[in-house]
Amino acid sequence: MSLLEYAVLAGIFYGLYFALVGVGLNLIFGVMRIINLAHGDFLILGAYGAFYVFHLFGWNPLWAIPIELVVFFGLSLPLYYLLVPRLQKSGDPEMLSFILFFGLSQVIEALAVFAFGNDQRSIPASVFGGSPVTIAGQVYPASWVVSAAVGMAGITLIYLYLYHTRIGRATRAIMTERSEAVVTGISVHRVSAVAFGIGIATAALAGIFSPFMIGAIAPSLGMGITVTSFTIIVIGSLGNPLGTVLGGLLYGEALMLMQTFLTSWAEMFPYALLILVLLVKPTGLLGKAVRSA
Amino acid sequence: MILRAKNITSGYEGVQILWGVDLDIPRGQTVVLLGPNGAGKTTLLRTLVGLLPAWSGHIEFDDNDITLLPTEKRVRSGLAFMSELGVFPDLSVLDNLRMGGYFLSRSGTADRISKMYALFPDLARLRRSLGGSLSGGQRKMLGVAKALMSQPRLLVMDEPSAGLSPKYVKEVIDILKVAHGEGLSLLIAEQNVLFLELADQGYVLEGGRMLAHGSADELKSSDVVRRAYFGMVEEKRA
């Protein structure tokens, strides 16, 4: 019984973290109807940021949070204006975005190999204090608890943004009916650019904790993380950023239960789950159809 | 004239729909644009608000040439557009109104919202409901209120009666009387000739060309309109 309890609680920590991993991808899809296949690569860049903050300056990786939020948000604004308006003028932006962001993913990966090398890097989990945390009689690494807390904080901020700010409401307006937003006089590109920036900044934010939650970092891991994120947001419903929380929790639970009880199957698990969800309920668990294909 | 469109041609991806259309809307007047399905009414409205580029011709709004202005700027200069959908279905009534006043100041938005609640008390009662959960008539009311939020000088409407039962059509006509009482000009594209009741003038569009233009009374008694539309409306009701 206590093994099950352990796995379930661990699933919640992982779930909150994985909600943060997926939410940016979902926000960008919801607002712009484009699939950011470079999502995982931005996450890996965020992880390298934390690595260097720790190894070069000896700072706690938490210091990477404000730095990376500013840097990644700032860099993604010009990237938006460079790529997205052009994409959306095409006949099939969704399909074209696959190709274009796949290319971007390859470029980021190549540059990362060039800059950081191919070696796997890690950050010792002891940076968050050596002693594990006891919750409900079970013992967990402090890094899991910190990652889950940051995940929850990130999701809460995105919720507050979407439901309690003017620009956030406009973001939801664009998500629900883009053409109606245009004729309402909303500056669709400005609002979308901010959503794009938030999407990429949260990917980098999740990356800061990936050395503890996902494993050692290397430039080639981006695509796998994109697939994981995609699985999470498909479970929780494409285009519904807050559905990502449900997707993340289910994914975290399933992953922890697999790792605890069926360890050798856990590797292929995200892919199997993605296929299963697409077969059974392609619109996601909270789903409304957001695309027609 | 609040709006003046001269010799407009337009269409979609190489398919020409409009073939040299003229349309004038005098200040403060209500103009109804009649025409059957596929006549090009929506194409004309979308061109007027800039969702489609005009292939040739000129559009003047309030004596300024707006032919090349993006939609967002046209809306901000006082040309409001209410699409057939008209509302954001996933947003609450209150958030829909807030979006209608997106480019107003914070206090300006609050003032306009209370003004809209005074004009349409139903909306105050429904302010937490989602736009998509409203009845057909309520949804048009919200659409009009959302469009009026920005205090436009001209409100362009695409088929406000589309998909509504005759009872709701009456309701919408009453809503538009309220809107017109706000002192703005209206352009209403419709298939339903009942809307001539609201109008000072009417235009009849067919096959992408203006077939007739005149005062509402002239059009009501015109043979062209009678044959084409009164007949059709009667049939639909039967």
Chai-1 contact restraints between the chains, C-beta under 6 A:
chainA,res_idxA,chainB,res_idxB,connection_type,confidence,min_distance_angstrom,max_distance_angstrom,comment,restraint_id
A,R169,B,D95,contact,1.0,0.0,6.0,A-B,restraint_1
A,A173,B,F88,contact,1.0,0.0,6.0,A-B,restraint_2
A,A173,B,M99,contact,1.0,0.0,6.0,A-B,restraint_3
A,T176,B,F88,contact,1.0,0.0,6.0,A-B,restraint_4
A,T176,B,D90,contact,1.0,0.0,6.0,A-B,restraint_5
A,E177,B,F88,contact,1.0,0.0,6.0,A-B,restraint_6
A,E180,B,L85,contact,1.0,0.0,6.0,A-B,restraint_7
A,E180,B,F88,contact,1.0,0.0,6.0,A-B,restraint_8
A,V182,B,T71,contact,1.0,0.0,6.0,A-B,restraint_9
A,V183,B,F81,contact,1.0,0.0,6.0,A-B,restraint_10
A,V183,B,S83,contact,1.0,0.0,6.0,A-B,restraint_11
A,T184,B,M99,contact,1.0,0.0,6.0,A-B,restraint_12
A,G185,B,E72,contact,1.0,0.0,6.0,A-B,restraint_13
A,G185,B,V75,contact,1.0,0.0,6.0,A-B,restraint_14
A,G185,B,R76,contact,1.0,0.0,6.0,A-B,restraint_15
A,G185,B,Y102,contact,1.0,0.0,6.0,A-B,restraint_16
A,G185,B,F103,contact,1.0,0.0,6.0,A-B,restraint_17
A,I186,B,Y102,contact,1.0,0.0,6.0,A-B,restraint_18
A,S187,B,E72,contact,1.0,0.0,6.0,A-B,restraint_19
